[in-house]
Amino acid sequence: MRLNILSFLIGLAGIALFSTSCKRMLDEVMPQDRISKSLALTDAGAAQTLYAGVYSQFRSNVGTFFNLGEMRSDIWADGIFTESVDGTALQLYTHNISALNVPYGNWAGFYNLIYNINNVIDVLPKSPIVAATSQREVAEMYGLRAYIYYIMLKTWGGVPISTTPVITINNAEETYKARSTPDSVMLQIKSDIEKSLELFGSSNAISTGNRVFWNRVASLVLKSDVYLWSGTHMGGGNADFTIAKNTLQEVMNLQGSTLQLQTNYAHIFDPTRKNNNPELIFAVNYELGQATQGAFGAFLVNNIQASGLSFAKAPTPTVSSVYPYVGGANRVGMSQVTIDKLTADASDQRIPNSFRVMYAAAEPFATRGVMLTKFIGTTSGTTQVYNNDYPIYRYADVLLLMAEAKTKLSEDPSSEINQIRTRAYGAAAPTFTNGTVSDNMNVILEEYLREFIGEGKRWWALRRAGDSYVYSAIRPSYLSPTTTAKMLLPISLGMMNNDPLLKQTPGY
């Protein structure tokens, strides 16, 4: 029987990449309240807890996933907000990044997660877990590892590759590991995806209940995403675009009552509608009493200010009357230009179900900021509970990735774009007409902008489209072919001091 991962909030303590300890065994560096590897080899429950711990640790990275995939985009740049600016967000959306101003040190902590995934891949087949269960869960681990390495490739380019458990550390030198080439990292990602698909076999089942376990469909969507990237940036061209298209078609052939667009956009994120949500393919789970979202506090507002803010250019309704228990610090916002652009067409149901504009509750009702309401959660008594699941892939991804694959193959993406628009606008949906590759990509990126606000997708969509689309979207003084800012992130001086094999990201 599959265990509920959120009943096992026991994370795994990863081994630091640059440990200076000598002859330390894996189990010895784990805190005593964690499950040891040796116990997992003899006890099925302990092995399942190690497996569950990977999902718990994956969840702890959601804030990083969001920042890396969204905050360097154009959505939140130069925004209006009610309090002091969030420093991390500012650094990312202004691209104020250099070898001496590094947003994320130690690879953003991703190797702790990778090491724990490696351990589970090693332990589960040797544990007393039923073979079919072990095989499926190892398939999930390969998919998760590919996903993490894909984020790392897009963020830093070449990174160290680690695919085996760390058993002993005899000296510091054994922890040194050079960056592999981007091509080698991409080969590892594709290999992990294929291994995941092989182990899943022919089963396209998505977990019943909340869709919070990696699955074969998620591996297929990741594969298409990856091949669109390698086709655009790594010389794969039409061959890779064709693989992406064929893979997406396999997913679209599964479309039906259990896999499709939700008719009502708000229902995708509604915490009361998680059970068998047909749009979700894989999401990160949050529940009252277990773990709730904390990544979006800077996109909300504190309850003192809320009483003086309105959701209309009028004294009412005040923010505090609509959301009396919301707390936060409104430190990130959208520019007035972005707000006007996104709210110009009131028939697009995605916008009011993603954010709400906040105005001063007194004349002249000036814009004071926006509240990201997509993940606002529910209330429990007098407490706001941020218990929305966070989507990693959903069916809208499939359609827009297919539109991108067709466009890059000079084919017509009308069907996929019109499906997205019909859900968004209903009968008022503007009909898409096939155009040039550039025209079509710009339309696809516009749909990405509206469809995935707050989901950590916009920056990656721009990057995957191609550098010219990035430069068109981002303010030139922040990022352009002539600025010193780069698409990839640098690594810190401390990382290179700790590991003499590491070299700086090219361009820094």
C-alpha positions as CSV (number, residue, x, y, z in Angstrom):
1,M,0.0,0.0,0.0
2,R,1.3,3.5,-0.9
3,L,2.1,5.6,2.2
4,N,0.9,9.2,2.4
5,I,4.1,11.1,2.1
6,L,2.8,13.9,4.3
7,S,2.3,11.4,7.1
8,F,6.1,11.1,7.0
9,L,7.5,14.5,7.3
10,I,10.9,13.0,8.1
11,G,13.3,14.7,5.7
12,L,16.8,13.4,5.1
13,A,19.8,15.3,6.2
14,G,22.0,15.6,3.1
15,I,25.8,15.3,3.2
16,A,27.4,18.7,2.6
17,L,29.1,18.8,-0.8
18,F,32.3,20.3,0.7
19,S,32.6,18.3,3.9
20,T,35.9,18.6,5.7
21,S,35.4,15.5,8.0
22,C,37.5,12.4,7.6
23,K,36.2,8.8,7.5
24,R,32.6,9.6,8.4
25,M,30.1,7.0,7.6
26,L,26.8,8.0,5.9
27,D,24.7,7.0,8.9
28,E,26.9,8.8,11.3
29,V,26.4,12.2,9.7
30,M,22.6,11.9,10.0
31,P,20.9,13.3,13.1
32,Q,19.6,10.6,15.4
33,D,16.0,11.5,14.7
34,R,16.4,10.5,11.0
35,I,16.0,7.0,9.5
36,S,19.4,5.3,8.9
37,K,20.3,3.6,5.7
38,S,21.1,0.3,7.5
39,L,17.6,0.2,9.0
40,A,16.0,0.9,5.6
41,L,17.8,-2.1,4.2
42,T,16.0,-4.4,6.6
43,D,12.7,-2.6,7.4
44,A,10.2,-1.8,4.7
45,G,8.6,0.9,6.8
46,A,11.9,2.7,7.2
47,A,12.6,2.4,3.5
48,Q,9.3,4.0,2.7
49,T,10.1,6.8,5.1
50,L,13.3,7.5,3.3
51,Y,11.3,7.6,0.0
52,A,8.7,9.9,1.6
53,G,11.5,12.1,2.9
54,V,12.6,12.9,-0.6
55,Y,9.1,14.4,-1.3
56,S,9.3,16.4,1.9
57,Q,12.7,17.8,1.0
58,F,11.5,18.5,-2.6
59,R,8.7,20.5,-1.1
60,S,11.2,22.6,0.9
61,N,12.7,23.8,-2.4
62,V,9.5,25.3,-3.8
63,G,10.5,28.8,-3.0
64,T,13.8,28.3,-4.9
65,F,11.9,26.7,-7.8
66,F,9.6,29.7,-7.9
67,N,12.4,32.3,-7.7
68,L,14.6,30.7,-10.4
69,G,11.7,30.2,-12.8
70,E,9.8,33.5,-12.3
71,M,11.7,36.3,-10.7
72,R,14.2,37.0,-13.5
73,S,11.2,37.4,-15.9
74,D,9.3,40.6,-16.7
75,I,6.2,39.9,-14.5
76,W,7.4,41.5,-11.3
77,A,10.0,43.9,-12.5
78,D,9.8,47.6,-11.3
79,G,6.5,46.8,-9.5
80,I,4.4,48.8,-7.0
81,F,4.3,47.5,-3.4
82,T,3.3,48.8,0.0
83,E,6.4,48.0,2.0
84,S,10.2,47.9,1.6
85,V,11.5,45.9,-1.3
86,D,12.3,42.2,-1.1
87,G,16.0,42.1,-1.6
88,T,16.2,38.7,-3.2
89,A,13.4,39.5,-5.7
90,L,15.0,42.8,-6.5
91,Q,18.4,41.2,-7.3
92,L,16.7,38.7,-9.6
93,Y,14.3,40.9,-11.6
94,T,16.9,43.7,-12.0
95,H,19.5,41.1,-13.0
96,N,21.9,42.7,-10.5
97,I,24.1,39.7,-10.6
98,S,27.9,39.3,-10.9
99,A,30.7,37.1,-9.6
100,L,30.7,39.2,-6.4
101,N,26.9,39.3,-6.2
102,V,25.7,35.7,-6.4
103,P,22.0,35.0,-5.7
104,Y,22.5,31.3,-4.7
105,G,25.5,29.8,-3.2
106,N,26.2,26.0,-2.8
107,W,24.1,25.2,-5.9
108,A,21.0,26.5,-4.0
109,G,21.2,23.4,-1.8
110,F,20.0,21.1,-4.6
111,Y,22.8,18.5,-4.0
112,N,21.3,17.6,-0.6
113,L,18.2,16.6,-2.4
114,I,20.1,14.8,-5.2
115,Y,22.2,12.8,-2.6
116,N,19.0,11.7,-0.9
117,I,17.4,10.7,-4.2
118,N,20.6,8.7,-5.0
119,N,20.3,6.9,-1.6
120,V,16.7,6.0,-2.2
121,I,17.5,4.7,-5.7
122,D,20.2,2.5,-4.2
123,V,18.3,1.3,-1.1
124,L,14.7,0.6,-2.3
125,P,15.6,-2.4,-4.6
126,K,17.6,-3.9,-1.7
127,S,14.9,-3.3,0.9
128,P,12.0,-5.7,1.9
129,I,9.5,-3.5,0.0
130,V,7.4,-5.4,-2.5
131,A,9.2,-5.4,-5.9
132,A,6.5,-3.7,-7.9
133,T,6.2,-0.9,-5.4
134,S,10.0,-0.5,-5.2
135,Q,10.2,-0.3,-9.0
136,R,7.5,2.3,-9.3
137,E,9.0,4.4,-6.5
138,V,12.5,4.2,-8.0
139,A,11.0,5.3,-11.3
140,E,9.7,8.4,-9.5
141,M,13.1,9.1,-8.1
142,Y,14.7,9.0,-11.5
143,G,12.1,11.5,-12.8
144,L,12.7,13.8,-9.8
145,R,16.4,13.7,-10.2
146,A,16.1,14.5,-13.9
147,Y,13.9,17.5,-13.0
148,I,16.4,18.8,-10.5
149,Y,19.3,18.5,-12.9
150,Y,17.3,20.2,-15.6
151,I,16.7,23.2,-13.3
152,M,20.4,23.2,-12.5
153,L,21.4,23.0,-16.2
154,K,19.1,26.0,-17.1
155,T,20.4,27.9,-14.1
156,W,24.2,27.3,-14.2
157,G,24.9,25.4,-17.3
158,G,27.5,22.7,-16.5
159,V,27.3,21.4,-13.0
160,P,28.9,18.5,-11.1
161,I,27.1,15.2,-11.8
162,S,26.5,12.9,-8.8
163,T,24.5,9.7,-9.3
164,T,25.7,7.3,-6.7
165,P,25.3,7.3,-2.9
166,V,28.0,8.8,-0.7
167,I,29.1,6.0,1.6
168,T,32.3,7.2,3.2
169,I,34.4,10.4,3.2
170,N,38.0,9.8,4.0
171,N,39.3,13.3,3.3
172,A,38.2,16.6,1.9
173,E,39.7,15.9,-1.5
174,E,37.3,13.1,-2.1
175,T,34.4,15.6,-2.0
176,Y,36.0,17.7,-4.8
177,K,34.0,17.5,-8.1
178,A,34.5,19.5,-11.2
179,R,31.6,20.8,-13.3
180,S,30.6,18.5,-16.1
181,T,29.9,20.1,-19.5
182,P,26.4,21.2,-20.3
183,D,26.2,18.5,-22.9
184,S,27.1,15.9,-20.3
185,V,24.5,17.2,-17.9
186,M,21.9,17.1,-20.7
187,L,22.8,13.5,-21.5
188,Q,22.4,12.6,-17.8
189,I,19.0,14.3,-17.7
190,K,17.8,12.4,-20.8
191,S,19.2,9.1,-19.4
192,D,17.4,9.6,-16.1
193,I,14.1,10.3,-18.0
194,E,14.4,7.2,-20.1
195,K,15.2,5.1,-17.0
196,S,12.2,6.5,-15.3
197,L,10.0,5.7,-18.3
198,E,11.5,2.2,-18.5
199,L,10.7,1.5,-14.9
200,F,7.2,2.8,-15.0
201,G,6.6,0.5,-17.9
202,S,3.2,1.0,-19.7
203,S,1.4,2.4,-16.6
204,N,0.3,6.0,-17.1
205,A,-1.6,6.0,-13.8
206,I,-1.6,9.3,-11.9
207,S,-1.9,8.9,-8.2
208,T,-5.5,8.8,-6.9
209,G,-6.5,11.6,-4.6
210,N,-4.0,14.4,-4.5
211,R,-1.6,14.3,-7.5
212,V,1.5,14.7,-5.5
213,F,3.6,11.7,-6.7
214,W,5.8,11.8,-9.7
215,N,4.4,9.5,-12.5
216,R,5.0,8.4,-16.0
217,V,3.0,11.2,-17.5
218,A,5.2,13.7,-15.6
219,S,8.3,12.1,-17.1
220,L,6.8,12.4,-20.5
221,V,6.1,16.1,-20.1
222,L,9.6,16.6,-18.6
223,K,11.0,14.8,-21.6
224,S,9.3,17.1,-24.1
225,D,10.3,20.2,-22.1
226,V,13.9,19.0,-22.1
227,Y,14.0,18.2,-25.8
228,L,12.6,21.6,-26.7
229,W,15.5,23.1,-24.7
230,S,18.1,20.9,-26.3
231,G,16.7,21.5,-29.7
232,T,16.8,25.3,-29.2
233,H,20.0,25.7,-27.2
234,M,22.2,22.6,-27.7
235,G,22.1,21.9,-31.4
236,G,19.3,19.3,-31.4
237,G,17.2,21.3,-33.9
238,N,14.3,19.6,-35.7
239,A,15.2,16.1,-34.5
240,D,14.8,17.1,-30.9
241,F,11.7,19.2,-31.6
242,T,10.1,16.1,-33.3
243,I,10.9,14.0,-30.3
244,A,9.2,16.6,-28.1
245,K,6.2,16.8,-30.3
246,N,5.8,13.0,-30.5
247,T,6.2,12.7,-26.7
248,L,3.5,15.4,-26.1
249,Q,1.2,13.6,-28.5
250,E,1.5,10.5,-26.4
251,V,0.3,12.5,-23.4
252,M,-2.5,14.2,-25.4
253,N,-3.7,10.8,-26.5
254,L,-4.5,10.2,-22.8
255,Q,-6.8,13.2,-22.7
256,G,-10.1,12.3,-21.0
257,S,-12.0,12.7,-17.8
258,T,-8.9,12.1,-15.7
259,L,-6.5,14.3,-17.7
260,Q,-7.7,17.5,-19.3
261,L,-8.1,21.3,-18.8
262,Q,-10.3,22.3,-15.9
263,T,-13.3,24.3,-17.3
264,N,-13.0,26.7,-14.4
265,Y,-9.5,28.1,-14.1
266,A,-9.9,28.8,-10.4
267,H,-10.6,25.1,-9.7
268,I,-7.0,24.1,-10.7
269,F,-5.7,25.7,-7.5
270,D,-8.7,25.3,-5.2
271,P,-7.5,23.4,-2.0
272,T,-11.0,21.9,-1.7
273,R,-10.8,20.4,-5.2
274,K,-7.5,18.6,-5.0
275,N,-8.9,15.1,-5.2
276,N,-8.3,13.7,-8.7
277,N,-7.9,17.2,-10.1
278,P,-7.8,16.4,-13.9
279,E,-5.5,19.3,-14.9
280,L,-2.8,18.4,-12.4
281,I,-0.1,16.0,-13.5
282,F,2.3,16.5,-10.6
283,A,2.1,19.0,-7.8
284,V,3.8,19.7,-4.4
285,N,1.4,19.0,-1.6
286,Y,0.5,21.3,1.3
287,E,-2.0,20.5,4.0
288,L,-3.2,22.0,7.3
289,G,-1.4,20.4,10.2
290,Q,1.4,19.1,8.0
291,A,3.0,21.8,5.9
292,T,1.7,25.0,4.3
293,Q,3.1,27.3,1.7
294,G,5.4,30.0,2.9
295,A,6.9,31.1,-0.4
296,F,4.5,33.9,-1.2
297,G,4.4,36.0,1.9
298,A,6.0,38.9,0.1
299,F,3.2,38.9,-2.4
300,L,0.4,39.4,0.2
301,V,-0.1,42.3,2.6
302,N,0.0,42.9,6.3
303,N,-3.4,43.1,8.2
304,I,-2.8,46.6,9.4
305,Q,-2.4,48.0,5.8
306,A,-5.2,45.8,4.6
307,S,-7.8,47.9,6.3
308,G,-6.7,51.0,4.3
309,L,-6.6,49.2,1.0
310,S,-9.4,48.4,-1.4
311,F,-9.9,46.0,-4.3
312,A,-11.8,48.6,-6.3
313,K,-11.3,52.3,-7.0
314,A,-13.7,53.0,-4.2
315,P,-13.6,52.8,-0.4
316,T,-14.9,49.3,-0.5
317,P,-14.4,46.4,-0.6
318,T,-11.4,46.7,1.7
319,V,-8.8,44.1,1.5
320,S,-9.3,43.3,5.2
321,S,-13.0,42.7,4.6
322,V,-12.3,40.1,1.9
323,Y,-9.3,38.5,3.5
324,P,-9.5,39.3,7.2
325,Y,-6.9,36.8,8.3
326,V,-4.2,37.2,5.6
327,G,-0.8,38.2,6.8
328,G,2.3,39.0,4.9
329,A,4.5,41.9,3.8
330,N,3.7,43.4,0.4
331,R,7.3,43.7,-0.9
332,V,6.9,42.6,-4.5
333,G,4.5,43.9,-7.1
334,M,3.7,44.5,-10.8
335,S,4.3,47.8,-12.6
336,Q,1.3,49.8,-13.6
337,V,2.1,49.0,-17.3
338,T,1.9,45.3,-16.5
339,I,-1.2,45.6,-14.4
340,D,-2.9,47.6,-17.2
341,K,-1.9,45.1,-19.8
342,L,-3.1,42.0,-17.9
343,T,-6.4,43.5,-16.7
344,A,-7.4,45.2,-20.0
345,D,-9.6,42.3,-21.0
346,A,-12.0,41.5,-18.2
347,S,-13.1,38.3,-19.9
348,D,-9.8,36.5,-19.3
349,Q,-10.7,34.4,-16.2
350,R,-7.0,33.7,-15.5
351,I,-6.2,37.2,-14.3
352,P,-8.8,37.7,-11.5
353,N,-8.0,34.2,-10.3
354,S,-4.3,34.9,-10.1
355,F,-4.0,38.3,-8.5
356,R,-6.1,41.3,-7.4
357,V,-5.1,44.9,-7.7
358,M,-5.0,46.9,-4.4
359,Y,-5.9,50.6,-4.3
360,A,-5.8,53.2,-1.6
361,A,-9.3,53.1,0.0
362,A,-9.5,56.9,-0.3
363,E,-9.5,59.3,-3.2
364,P,-7.7,59.4,-5.6
365,F,-7.6,55.6,-5.1
366,A,-4.0,55.3,-6.3
367,T,-2.7,51.9,-7.1
368,R,-0.8,50.5,-4.1
369,G,0.1,47.1,-5.4
370,V,-1.2,43.6,-6.2
371,M,-2.0,40.6,-4.0
372,L,-1.1,37.2,-5.4
373,T,-4.3,35.3,-4.7
374,K,-3.7,32.2,-6.7
375,F,-2.3,30.4,-3.7
376,I,-4.3,32.2,-1.0
377,G,-5.6,29.0,0.5
378,T,-8.5,28.6,2.9
379,T,-9.4,29.7,6.4
380,S,-9.5,27.6,9.5
381,G,-11.3,29.5,12.3
382,T,-9.5,32.8,12.4
383,T,-6.4,31.6,10.6
384,Q,-5.5,31.8,6.9
385,V,-4.2,28.5,5.8
386,Y,-2.0,28.4,2.7
387,N,-2.8,24.9,1.6
388,N,-2.9,25.1,-2.2
389,D,-0.8,22.5,-3.9
390,Y,1.9,24.0,-6.1
391,P,1.8,22.7,-9.7
392,I,5.0,21.5,-11.3
393,Y,3.2,20.2,-14.5
394,R,-0.4,20.5,-15.5
395,Y,-2.3,19.8,-18.7
396,A,-2.0,23.5,-19.8
397,D,1.8,22.8,-19.9
398,V,1.2,20.0,-22.4
399,L,-0.8,22.2,-24.7
400,L,1.6,25.1,-24.7
401,L,4.6,22.9,-25.0
402,M,3.0,21.2,-28.0
403,A,2.2,24.7,-29.5
404,E,5.9,25.5,-29.1
405,A,7.1,22.2,-30.6
406,K,4.8,22.7,-33.7
407,T,5.9,26.3,-34.1
408,K,9.6,25.4,-34.0
409,L,8.9,22.8,-36.6
410,S,7.1,25.4,-38.7
411,E,3.7,23.7,-38.2
412,D,0.4,25.2,-37.2
413,P,-0.2,25.4,-33.4
414,S,-3.8,26.8,-33.7
415,S,-5.5,23.8,-32.0
416,E,-3.5,24.0,-28.8
417,I,-3.5,27.8,-28.5
418,N,-7.2,28.0,-29.1
419,Q,-7.9,25.3,-26.4
420,I,-6.0,27.5,-23.9
421,R,-7.8,30.6,-25.0
422,T,-11.2,29.0,-25.0
423,R,-10.8,27.9,-21.4
424,A,-9.5,31.4,-20.5
425,Y,-12.1,33.6,-22.3
426,G,-15.1,31.3,-23.0
427,A,-17.2,32.5,-25.9
428,A,-15.3,35.7,-26.1
429,A,-12.0,33.9,-26.9
430,P,-10.0,35.6,-29.6
431,T,-9.3,33.1,-32.4
432,F,-5.7,32.4,-33.1
433,T,-4.5,32.4,-36.7
434,N,-1.3,30.7,-37.7
435,G,1.5,33.1,-38.6
436,T,5.3,33.2,-38.8
437,V,7.5,31.3,-36.4
438,S,8.3,34.6,-34.6
439,D,4.6,35.7,-34.5
440,N,3.5,32.3,-33.1
441,M,6.2,32.2,-30.5
442,N,5.2,35.7,-29.3
443,V,1.6,34.5,-29.0
444,I,2.6,31.4,-27.1
445,L,4.7,33.5,-24.7
446,E,1.8,35.8,-24.1
447,E,-0.3,32.8,-23.1
448,Y,2.4,31.6,-20.8
449,L,2.5,35.1,-19.2
450,R,-1.2,34.9,-18.4
451,E,-1.6,31.2,-17.7
452,F,1.2,30.6,-15.2
453,I,1.5,33.8,-13.1
454,G,3.1,32.8,-9.8
455,E,3.9,29.3,-10.9
456,G,7.6,29.8,-11.7
457,K,7.3,29.2,-15.5
458,R,7.7,32.6,-17.3
459,W,11.5,32.9,-17.2
460,W,12.0,29.3,-18.4
461,A,9.4,29.9,-21.2
462,L,11.3,32.9,-22.4
463,R,14.7,31.1,-22.1
464,R,13.4,28.0,-23.9
465,A,11.9,30.1,-26.7
466,G,15.4,31.6,-27.4
467,D,17.6,34.5,-26.4
468,S,16.0,37.0,-28.7
469,Y,12.7,36.5,-26.9
470,V,14.3,37.1,-23.5
471,Y,15.9,40.3,-24.7
472,S,12.6,41.5,-26.1
473,A,10.8,40.9,-22.8
474,I,13.4,42.2,-20.3
475,R,14.2,45.8,-19.8
476,P,17.4,46.4,-21.8
477,S,19.2,48.2,-18.9
478,Y,18.8,45.0,-16.9
479,L,19.6,42.4,-19.5
480,S,20.6,42.8,-23.1
481,P,23.3,41.6,-25.5
482,T,25.5,44.6,-24.5
483,T,25.0,44.4,-20.7
484,T,27.3,42.4,-18.4
485,A,24.4,40.4,-17.0
486,K,24.2,36.9,-18.2
487,M,21.5,34.3,-18.7
488,L,23.2,31.8,-16.4
489,L,24.0,32.4,-12.8
490,P,27.6,32.6,-11.4
491,I,28.9,30.5,-8.5
492,S,30.3,32.1,-5.4
493,L,33.9,32.6,-4.4
494,G,33.3,30.5,-1.4
495,M,32.3,27.5,-3.5
496,M,35.5,27.8,-5.5
497,N,37.6,28.2,-2.4
498,N,36.0,25.0,-0.9
499,D,36.5,23.0,-4.1
500,P,39.6,23.9,-6.2
501,L,38.2,21.8,-9.1
502,L,35.3,24.2,-9.6
503,K,35.5,26.9,-12.3
504,Q,33.3,30.0,-12.6
505,T,30.3,30.1,-14.9
506,P,31.5,31.3,-18.3
507,G,31.1,35.0,-18.8
508,Y,31.7,36.0,-15.2
